[in-house]
Amino acid sequence: MNSSNKAELYAQMPVAQAVVKNAVPAVISSLMVLVYNLADTFFIGQTHNALLVAAVSVATPVFLFLMAIGTLFGIGGTSVISRALGKGDKAYARSVCSFCFWGSVVSGVVCMVIFLAGMTPILKLIGASSGTAPYVRTYLTIVSFGSVAVVISNAFSNILRAEGRPREAMAGMLIGNLVNIVLDPVAILWMNMGVAGAAVTTVIGNICGALYYIVFFLRGKSMLSISPKECRAGNGIFSGIIFIGVPASLNTLLMNISCIILNKLMSVYGDMAIAGIGVAMKVNMILVMFIIGFAQGVQPLLGYAAGEKNWKRFRSMFGFSLITSTVLSILLTAVCFFCCNQIVRAFLTDQTAFSYGVHFAKVLLVSGPIFGLLFMLTNTLQALGAAVPSLILSISRQGIIFIPLVFVLNKIAGLNGLVWTQPVSDIVSSFLAVILYAFYFRKIKTYAEM
């Protein structure tokens, strides 16, 4: 079955079947990103040096910045491509895809230069202490050389889903992360490379993932293209990607900023507290990445239906997906909560860091049951090309709500206040998401005719 038929098939499948067929590979891809992150921390934890665990946590915002750039092109491109295919404009979709690829390459090179040239101020900015700074510098210097590969692999794990290629989108992430996971114990433990080993395997894994996507296009397996001859920025391509991609990436960028602020405020309580919050965030990430993967898998389906103006199918698909994601959120929150001790113990052996990690993780999981609502509404607005509502949501959860709140709660409740900031921000953002979604659809006249 060719790519065109695959994309068209999603417009005709029963809703539940279409959602499962597209969302399952997206969830697997998202979980593989999680497994990769957990693997690095797990094997670093086996060195029994909590400073190394803390160093990886401190370095995380810089790596997330590269993922944010990939998200910009991936989510922005997916939204524009899926709506273009829904309208039957394949040439436009090919130009969007090519622009996303070459935009990823240029952005990756720029990031590499900035990271290498500005390493010292970056270390100060992200809150590296005297104990963690040498390890953070080593990790980030190596990861910088893989910037282009990180951006491409994260962008195209989304874009291939826009043309009905969820398995291929998953395969690239799967290959990259499996390579990383297999090499982690070799480099970190057997070769005794520590954080340098974690960084090297991260770069190799992302290079393998990026090469998979490049070879896929070069072999002519896609209706889309990465040829520079088809790269266009005009005719609304650049603006379409930016208007949706920036709000989507802003969530990750603001997550970086909030993480930096949290680490700096947390540093008052010592490196073990930082190690604890780092692992606690990974426990919470199990739930977050699963639900985000599901929502991103559904997004192209919603975009395709919107492009066709098939609002009846859109509403059915949205309703089914919202109920499913909510149920998954509740179940996964319960699993993570009751298995919290065992998960944290796999990463931290120091008793102080372990105690911090368990307590912090249970607090972060308080908002878990509403993640299905929050992320489904966010991705639905992105699928529709609703730039302003998407932007508002993106700058709220990790920005205009989280950042002032973390200072206020730190002042009021100290360490506990710092940890409670995220759940409170999630709850407030969910209410905001419902309001924005309802308000946006009042502007769509055809919605009333469904």
C-alpha positions as CSV (number, residue, x, y, z in Angstrom):
1,M,0.0,0.0,0.0
2,N,1.5,3.4,-1.0
3,S,1.8,6.4,1.2
4,S,-1.2,8.2,-0.4
5,N,-3.5,5.3,0.3
6,K,-2.2,5.0,3.8
7,A,-3.1,8.7,4.5
8,E,-6.5,8.3,2.8
9,L,-7.2,5.2,4.7
10,Y,-7.2,7.1,8.0
11,A,-10.1,9.2,6.7
12,Q,-12.2,6.0,6.2
13,M,-11.3,3.7,9.0
14,P,-13.6,3.3,12.0
15,V,-12.6,5.9,14.6
16,A,-11.4,3.5,17.3
17,Q,-9.3,1.6,14.7
18,A,-7.8,4.7,13.2
19,V,-6.9,6.1,16.7
20,V,-5.3,2.8,17.8
21,K,-3.4,2.3,14.5
22,N,-1.9,5.8,14.7
23,A,-1.5,6.3,18.4
24,V,0.1,3.0,19.4
25,P,3.3,3.5,17.4
26,A,3.4,7.1,18.6
27,V,3.1,6.0,22.2
28,I,5.9,3.4,21.7
29,S,8.1,6.1,20.1
30,S,7.4,8.4,23.1
31,L,8.1,5.7,25.6
32,M,11.4,4.8,23.8
33,V,12.5,8.4,24.4
34,L,11.6,7.9,28.0
35,V,13.4,4.5,28.2
36,Y,16.5,6.2,26.7
37,N,16.4,8.9,29.4
38,L,15.8,6.3,32.1
39,A,18.6,4.1,30.8
40,D,21.2,6.9,31.0
41,T,20.1,7.7,34.6
42,F,19.9,4.1,35.6
43,F,23.4,3.1,34.4
44,I,24.8,6.3,35.8
45,G,23.1,5.4,39.1
46,Q,25.0,2.1,39.1
47,T,28.2,4.0,39.6
48,H,26.8,4.7,43.1
49,N,27.9,8.3,42.7
50,A,24.9,10.6,43.3
51,L,26.8,13.6,42.0
52,L,26.8,12.0,38.5
53,V,23.0,11.5,38.7
54,A,22.7,15.2,39.8
55,A,25.0,16.3,36.9
56,V,22.8,14.5,34.3
57,S,19.7,16.2,35.9
58,V,21.4,19.6,35.6
59,A,22.4,19.0,32.0
60,T,18.9,17.9,31.0
61,P,17.6,21.4,30.1
62,V,20.2,21.9,27.4
63,F,19.4,18.5,25.8
64,L,15.7,19.4,26.0
65,F,16.4,22.6,24.2
66,L,17.5,20.5,21.2
67,M,14.4,18.4,21.5
68,A,12.4,21.7,21.5
69,I,13.8,22.7,18.2
70,G,12.9,19.3,16.8
71,T,9.4,19.7,18.2
72,L,9.1,23.1,16.5
73,F,9.7,21.5,13.1
74,G,8.0,18.2,13.9
75,I,4.7,19.4,15.4
76,G,4.5,22.5,13.2
77,G,5.3,20.5,10.1
78,T,2.9,17.7,11.1
79,S,0.0,20.2,11.5
80,V,0.6,21.9,8.2
81,I,1.3,18.7,6.3
82,S,-1.7,16.8,7.6
83,R,-4.1,19.7,6.7
84,A,-2.5,20.0,3.3
85,L,-3.0,16.2,2.6
86,G,-6.6,16.5,3.8
87,K,-7.1,19.2,1.1
88,G,-5.3,17.0,-1.4
89,D,-2.3,19.4,-1.9
90,K,0.6,16.9,-2.0
91,A,3.1,19.3,-3.6
92,Y,2.6,21.8,-0.8
93,A,3.1,19.0,1.8
94,R,6.4,17.9,0.1
95,S,7.7,21.5,0.3
96,V,6.8,21.7,4.0
97,C,8.6,18.5,4.7
98,S,11.7,19.6,2.9
99,F,11.7,22.9,4.7
100,C,11.4,21.1,8.0
101,F,14.4,18.9,7.2
102,W,16.8,21.6,6.1
103,G,15.5,23.9,8.9
104,S,16.5,21.1,11.3
105,V,20.0,20.9,9.8
106,V,20.7,24.6,10.0
107,S,19.2,24.9,13.5
108,G,21.3,22.0,14.8
109,V,24.5,23.5,13.5
110,V,23.7,26.8,15.0
111,C,23.0,25.2,18.4
112,M,26.3,23.2,18.3
113,V,28.3,26.4,17.8
114,I,26.5,28.2,20.5
115,F,26.9,25.4,23.0
116,L,30.6,24.9,22.4
117,A,31.4,28.6,22.3
118,G,29.3,29.5,25.4
119,M,29.9,26.5,27.6
120,T,31.1,28.4,30.7
121,P,28.1,30.8,30.9
122,I,25.7,28.0,30.0
123,L,27.0,26.0,33.1
124,K,26.4,29.0,35.3
125,L,23.0,29.6,33.7
126,I,21.7,26.0,34.3
127,G,22.9,26.0,37.9
128,A,25.8,23.6,37.9
129,S,27.5,23.5,41.3
130,S,31.2,23.2,42.0
131,G,30.6,19.4,42.5
132,T,28.6,18.8,39.3
133,A,30.2,21.4,36.9
134,P,33.0,19.2,35.6
135,Y,30.7,16.3,34.8
136,V,28.1,18.6,33.2
137,R,30.7,20.2,31.0
138,T,31.9,16.8,29.8
139,Y,28.4,15.6,29.0
140,L,27.3,18.8,27.2
141,T,30.5,19.1,25.2
142,I,30.0,15.7,23.7
143,V,26.3,16.0,23.2
144,S,26.8,19.3,21.3
145,F,28.4,17.4,18.4
146,G,25.2,15.4,18.0
147,S,22.9,18.5,17.8
148,V,21.9,18.1,14.2
149,A,21.0,14.4,14.6
150,V,19.0,15.1,17.8
151,V,16.9,17.8,16.0
152,I,16.3,15.7,12.9
153,S,15.3,12.5,14.8
154,N,12.9,14.4,17.0
155,A,11.3,16.3,14.1
156,F,10.8,13.4,11.8
157,S,9.5,11.0,14.4
158,N,6.4,13.4,14.2
159,I,6.4,14.3,10.5
160,L,6.1,10.8,9.1
161,R,2.9,10.3,11.1
162,A,1.3,13.2,9.1
163,E,1.3,11.0,5.9
164,G,0.0,7.8,7.7
165,R,3.4,6.3,8.5
166,P,3.2,5.7,12.2
167,R,5.3,2.5,12.1
168,E,8.1,4.1,10.2
169,A,8.0,7.1,12.5
170,M,8.3,4.8,15.4
171,A,11.1,2.7,13.8
172,G,13.5,5.7,13.7
173,M,13.1,6.4,17.4
174,L,13.2,2.7,18.2
175,I,16.5,2.2,16.4
176,G,18.2,5.2,17.9
177,N,17.1,4.5,21.4
178,L,17.9,0.7,21.3
179,V,21.4,1.6,20.1
180,N,21.7,4.0,23.0
181,I,20.4,1.5,25.6
182,V,22.6,-1.4,24.4
183,L,25.7,0.8,24.4
184,D,25.0,2.5,27.8
185,P,26.3,-0.3,30.1
186,V,29.3,-0.8,27.8
187,A,30.4,2.8,27.8
188,I,29.3,3.9,31.3
189,L,30.2,0.8,33.4
190,W,32.4,-1.6,31.5
191,M,34.6,1.1,29.9
192,N,34.2,3.2,33.1
193,M,33.5,6.4,31.1
194,G,30.8,7.7,33.4
195,V,28.9,10.7,32.1
196,A,31.1,10.8,29.0
197,G,29.9,7.3,28.1
198,A,26.3,8.4,28.5
199,A,26.9,11.4,26.3
200,V,28.7,9.3,23.6
201,T,25.9,6.7,23.4
202,T,23.3,9.5,23.3
203,V,25.0,11.0,20.2
204,I,25.5,7.6,18.5
205,G,21.8,6.7,19.1
206,N,20.5,9.9,17.7
207,I,22.8,9.7,14.6
208,C,21.4,6.2,13.9
209,G,17.8,7.5,14.2
210,A,18.4,10.4,12.0
211,L,20.1,8.3,9.4
212,Y,17.1,5.9,9.3
213,Y,14.8,8.8,8.4
214,I,17.2,10.2,5.8
215,V,17.6,6.8,4.1
216,F,13.8,6.3,4.2
217,F,13.3,9.4,2.1
218,L,16.3,8.8,-0.2
219,R,14.9,5.4,-1.1
220,G,11.7,7.0,-2.3
221,K,9.5,5.3,0.3
222,S,7.5,8.5,1.1
223,M,5.2,10.8,-0.8
224,L,7.0,13.6,1.1
225,S,10.5,14.9,0.3
226,I,13.7,16.2,1.9
227,S,15.1,17.3,-1.5
228,P,16.6,20.8,-1.3
229,K,15.0,21.5,-4.7
230,E,11.6,21.3,-3.1
231,C,12.5,23.3,0.0
232,R,10.2,26.4,0.1
233,A,9.6,29.0,2.9
234,G,7.0,31.1,1.1
235,N,3.3,30.6,0.4
236,G,2.6,30.3,4.1
237,I,5.0,27.4,4.8
238,F,7.3,29.2,7.1
239,S,4.5,31.1,9.0
240,G,2.4,27.9,9.2
241,I,5.1,25.9,10.8
242,I,6.2,28.7,13.1
243,F,2.7,29.6,14.3
244,I,2.1,26.0,15.4
245,G,5.6,24.8,16.0
246,V,6.7,27.7,18.3
247,P,3.8,27.2,20.7
248,A,4.5,23.5,20.8
249,S,8.3,24.0,21.3
250,L,7.7,26.8,23.8
251,N,6.3,24.2,26.2
252,T,9.7,22.4,26.1
253,L,11.7,25.6,26.2
254,L,9.8,26.9,29.1
255,M,10.2,23.5,30.7
256,N,13.9,24.1,30.4
257,I,13.7,27.5,32.0
258,S,11.5,26.2,34.8
259,C,13.9,23.3,35.3
260,I,16.8,25.6,35.6
261,I,15.0,27.8,38.1
262,L,13.9,24.8,40.1
263,N,17.5,23.4,40.2
264,K,18.9,26.7,41.3
265,L,16.3,27.1,44.1
266,M,16.7,23.4,45.0
267,S,20.5,23.8,45.2
268,V,20.1,25.5,48.6
269,Y,19.0,22.1,49.9
270,G,22.1,20.3,48.5
271,D,23.1,18.1,45.6
272,M,21.1,15.1,47.0
273,A,17.9,17.1,46.8
274,I,18.7,17.9,43.1
275,A,19.4,14.2,42.5
276,G,16.1,13.4,44.1
277,I,14.0,15.8,42.1
278,G,15.8,14.6,38.9
279,V,14.7,11.0,39.5
280,A,11.2,12.1,40.7
281,M,10.7,14.0,37.4
282,K,11.6,10.8,35.5
283,V,9.0,8.9,37.4
284,N,6.5,11.5,36.5
285,M,7.8,11.4,32.9
286,I,6.7,7.8,32.6
287,L,3.1,9.1,32.7
288,V,3.7,12.3,30.8
289,M,5.5,10.7,27.8
290,F,2.8,8.0,27.5
291,I,0.0,10.5,27.3
292,I,1.9,12.9,25.1
293,G,2.7,10.1,22.7
294,F,-1.0,9.2,22.5
295,A,-2.0,12.8,21.9
296,Q,0.6,13.3,19.2
297,G,-0.4,10.1,17.5
298,V,-4.0,11.3,17.3
299,Q,-3.0,14.8,16.1
300,P,-2.5,14.1,12.4
301,L,-5.9,12.3,12.3
302,L,-7.6,15.3,13.7
303,G,-5.7,17.6,11.3
304,Y,-6.6,15.4,8.3
305,A,-10.3,15.6,9.3
306,A,-10.1,19.3,9.8
307,G,-8.4,19.7,6.4
308,E,-11.3,17.8,4.8
309,K,-13.8,19.8,6.9
310,N,-15.2,16.5,8.0
311,W,-16.4,17.9,11.3
312,K,-18.6,15.0,12.2
313,R,-15.6,12.6,12.1
314,F,-13.4,15.1,13.8
315,R,-15.9,15.3,16.8
316,S,-16.2,11.5,17.0
317,M,-12.4,11.1,16.9
318,F,-11.8,13.8,19.5
319,G,-14.4,12.4,21.9
320,F,-13.1,8.9,21.7
321,S,-9.5,10.0,22.1
322,L,-10.3,12.3,25.1
323,I,-12.0,9.5,27.0
324,T,-9.3,7.0,26.2
325,S,-6.4,9.4,27.3
326,T,-8.2,10.3,30.5
327,V,-8.7,6.6,31.5
328,L,-5.1,5.9,30.6
329,S,-3.9,8.9,32.8
330,I,-5.8,7.6,35.8
331,L,-4.6,4.0,35.5
332,L,-0.9,5.0,34.9
333,T,-0.9,7.4,37.7
334,A,-2.0,4.7,40.1
335,V,0.7,2.3,38.8
336,C,3.4,4.9,39.1
337,F,2.3,5.9,42.6
338,F,2.2,2.4,44.0
339,C,5.5,1.4,42.4
340,C,7.2,4.6,43.3
341,N,9.6,3.2,45.9
342,Q,10.8,0.4,43.5
343,I,11.3,2.8,40.6
344,V,13.3,5.4,42.6
345,R,15.4,2.7,44.2
346,A,16.6,1.6,40.8
347,F,18.3,4.9,40.3
348,L,19.3,6.1,43.8
349,T,21.2,4.1,46.4
350,D,22.1,7.1,48.7
351,Q,19.4,7.0,51.4
352,T,19.0,10.8,51.6
353,A,18.6,11.1,47.8
354,F,16.2,8.1,47.8
355,S,14.0,9.7,50.5
356,Y,13.9,12.9,48.5
357,G,13.1,11.1,45.3
358,V,10.2,9.1,46.7
359,H,8.5,12.1,48.4
360,F,9.0,14.4,45.4
361,A,7.7,11.8,42.9
362,K,4.4,11.2,44.9
363,V,3.8,14.9,45.0
364,L,4.4,15.3,41.2
365,L,1.9,12.5,40.5
366,V,-0.9,14.4,42.1
367,S,-1.8,16.0,38.8
368,G,-1.4,12.8,36.8
369,P,-5.1,12.0,36.3
370,I,-5.7,15.2,34.4
371,F,-2.9,14.8,31.9
372,G,-5.2,13.1,29.4
373,L,-7.4,16.2,29.3
374,L,-4.6,18.7,29.3
375,F,-2.4,17.1,26.5
376,M,-5.4,16.1,24.3
377,L,-6.8,19.6,24.3
378,T,-3.3,21.1,23.6
379,N,-2.6,18.7,20.6
380,T,-6.2,19.2,19.3
381,L,-5.7,22.9,19.1
382,Q,-2.3,22.4,17.4
383,A,-4.0,20.0,14.8
384,L,-6.5,22.7,14.0
385,G,-3.8,25.3,13.4
386,A,-5.1,27.4,16.4
387,A,-1.9,29.3,16.9
388,V,-3.1,31.8,19.6
389,P,-4.8,29.3,21.9
390,S,-1.8,26.9,21.5
391,L,0.6,29.7,22.3
392,I,-1.3,30.7,25.4
393,L,-1.4,27.1,26.7
394,S,2.3,26.6,26.0
395,I,3.5,29.7,27.8
396,S,1.1,29.0,30.7
397,R,1.9,25.6,32.1
398,Q,5.7,26.0,32.3
399,G,5.8,29.8,32.0
400,I,3.5,32.4,33.2
401,I,1.9,30.1,35.8
402,F,4.9,28.0,36.9
403,I,7.7,30.6,37.1
404,P,6.0,33.1,39.4
405,L,4.4,30.3,41.4
406,V,7.7,28.6,42.1
407,F,9.1,31.7,43.8
408,V,5.9,32.3,45.8
409,L,5.6,28.7,47.0
410,N,9.3,28.5,47.8
411,K,8.8,31.6,50.0
412,I,5.8,30.1,51.7
413,A,6.7,26.5,52.1
414,G,10.3,26.1,51.2
415,L,11.4,22.7,49.7
416,N,7.8,21.3,49.7
417,G,6.6,24.4,48.0
418,L,9.1,24.0,45.2
419,V,7.9,20.5,44.5
420,W,4.2,21.3,44.6
421,T,4.6,24.0,42.0
422,Q,4.3,21.6,39.0
423,P,1.1,19.9,40.1
424,V,-0.6,23.2,40.9
425,S,0.5,24.6,37.5
426,D,-0.9,21.5,35.7
427,I,-4.3,21.8,37.4
428,V,-4.6,25.5,36.6
429,S,-3.4,24.9,33.0
430,S,-6.1,22.2,32.5
431,F,-8.8,24.6,33.5
432,L,-7.3,27.1,31.0
433,A,-7.2,24.5,28.3
434,V,-10.9,23.7,28.6
435,I,-11.8,27.4,28.4
436,L,-9.6,28.0,25.4
437,Y,-10.9,25.0,23.5
438,A,-14.5,26.0,24.2
439,F,-13.9,29.6,23.1
440,Y,-12.0,28.6,19.9
441,F,-14.9,26.4,18.7
442,R,-17.4,29.2,19.0
443,K,-15.5,30.8,16.1
444,I,-16.0,27.8,13.9
445,K,-19.3,28.2,12.2
446,T,-19.4,24.7,10.8
447,Y,-19.0,23.2,14.2
448,A,-22.5,24.2,15.0
449,E,-23.7,22.4,11.9
450,M,-22.2,19.0,12.8
